[in-house]
């Protein structure tokens, strides 16, 4: 808001090295996007810090095996 009130256009705000700065939108959109490994350490820390649940699908149970007496048991 402060940048817009000062007459700036084509900018956005960002935090770099603990300082809030105005960043030109054209400079941001020309940068190649970063990729995050969802099995990596950085992603795990982000999930823990933000309290996000684990979105992995439920694992299927192991196949059933016949029990003595002919009935089946789910493991």
JONOR-V132810 format. One record per pair of residues at least 12 apart in sequence whose C-alpha atoms are under 7 Angstrom apart, sorted by the first residue. I is the first residue (numbers start at 1). GAP is how many residues later the second one is. D is the distance in Angstrom with one decimal. If there is no record, write none. Layout:
i->I gap->GAP d->D
i->I gap->GAP d->D
This chain:
i->10 gap->14 d->6.0
i->10 gap->15 d->5.6
i->11 gap->12 d->5.3
i->11 gap->13 d->4.4
i->11 gap->14 d->5.1
i->12 gap->12 d->6.5
i->12 gap->13 d->6.3
i->61 gap->14 d->6.8
i->62 gap->13 d->6.1
